[in-house]
Amino acid sequence: MIHNLKHSVGGFSQQSNKEKGHLRMPEVSTFRIMNWRGPRLKWGCMEWSLAVAGLVAIVVTVAVMKDSKQVEDTVQAWQGEEAPLLPLVVNLTLVEAAASKGAFCLDGTLPGYHLDQGFGSGSNSWLIHLEGGGWCNNLASCSMRKRTHLGSSLHMEKQIVFSGILSNKPFENPDFYNWNRVKVRYCDGASYSGDVEDVNQEYKIFFRGQRIWKAVMEDLLAKGMDKANQGLLSGCSAGGLASFLHCDNFRELLPQQAQVKCLGDGGFFVHKKDISGAGRIESFYNEVVTMQGVNKHLPKLCTSQMDPRRCIFPQYFLHHIGTPFFILNPAYDYWQIQNILAPDIADPQGLWQKCKQNIKSCTKTQLSTLQDFRIEMLNAMKEFKGSKTQGMFINSCFIHCQSEMQQTWFSQDSPRLHNKTIAEAVGDWYFDRTPRQYIDCAYPCDSTCYNVIRER
């Protein structure tokens, strides 16, 4: 059964058994943003440069078992009956030392993160998850952004719920539940990579994403990450792109003997023209890179061989990443179809509106275009396929991020490829257990998908 994710204005809601897993999304312009603020999604009228890709479900959890036998027993129990559910709520920590390093959010406030400490065999293992939330490409959009949690720690939730890859429950997160799990908050608007010394005096805006990355890592190293024996850097959407960009640096920060790998969830943004033939995503990223000084921190092996502005697209520097990497991405990436392939500005007559609201409403011609998009995405990963150290889970779902939402990460009816959930595929890859690369057949063959439906 294909599950359709629905969202209403009041937030995520549980449907009847007949509609299990559904979530509807309110009708908005392609270039408006989806802001995740605590228990509900809030929609604003900012231009598409602020587009936020976050589909994070609040899922609840219970007390933790400490050894592998207990994990096995708990997972078996989970398969047979519903487990009791209690929330894992984690406090926000501001990086006090960031001020002396000039590491500030867009509005000049301190950056922050949420840390749930590991225990037992996971005490010296660290999972760092980078929050996503789009980008800003000009002073006006960054000025609006700094008034939200995506640009200021003043507006960040003081507590958030950890679920999916961040869960501390073995029946929700079997391989990483007892690790030190960190969610880094996103407040710079350039995938933790901007670096401009001067502060814009008119708008009072700081472009210091690279310094935020460094300050947060130094804070975590001082809290025990310097003794890590295992590490995994992950991220969603703009945070997933940051995982690509910062992967090798993360490897350098941890002890040489540690096993370190990286995961990008919904962060493989394809360099592609839209349905009108315009290269708007390239122009957009060029503005982000130029204004925020990202170019100086893009992969040098890439920038030395081609136009540096292209080197923010993972397809151009993926083969230069030396650290084992796992790509988690839907082939029909909801955000990319909305904002890269068929943005509203490229569809003035609104012919794509129904298709973008519900993939089942696409015409044969539109489905053909989506199939071409899937092929183009897979071709962009061709140098990655077949590698013994790299992993991938490319399912044919109409969704964006999938690692932080419990339904899609690890549950009874999670998406599966070769009978593997995303959590199992990532765990098998990280611990070198079984085959690591899974690519789905073309839509609509996968009956395990969670697909987004958008409604007014």
Buried (B, 14 or more C-beta within 10 A) or exposed (E): EBBBBBBBEEBBEEBEEEEBBBBBBBEBBBBBBBBBBBEBBBBEEBBBBBBBBBBBBBBBBBEBBEEEEEBEBBBEEBEEEEBEEEBBBBEBBBBEBBBEBBBBBBBBBBBBBBBBBBBEEBBBBBBBBBBBBBBBBEEEBBBBBBEBBBBBBBBBBEEBBBBBBBBBBBBBBBBBBBBBBBBBBBBBBBBBBBBBEEBBEEEEBBBBBBBBBBBBBBBBBEBBBEEBBBBBBBBBBBBBBBBBBBBBBBBEBBEEEBBBBBBBBBBBBBBBBBBEEEBBBBEBBBBBBEBBBBBBBBBEEBBEBEEBBBBBBBBBBBBEBEBBBBBBBBBBBBBBBBBBBBBBBBBEEEEBBBBBBBBBEBEEEBBEBBBEBBEBBBEBBEEBBEBEEBBBBBBBBBBBBBBBBBBBBBBEBBBBBEEBBBBBBBBBBBEEEEEBBBBBEBBBEBEBBBBBBBEE
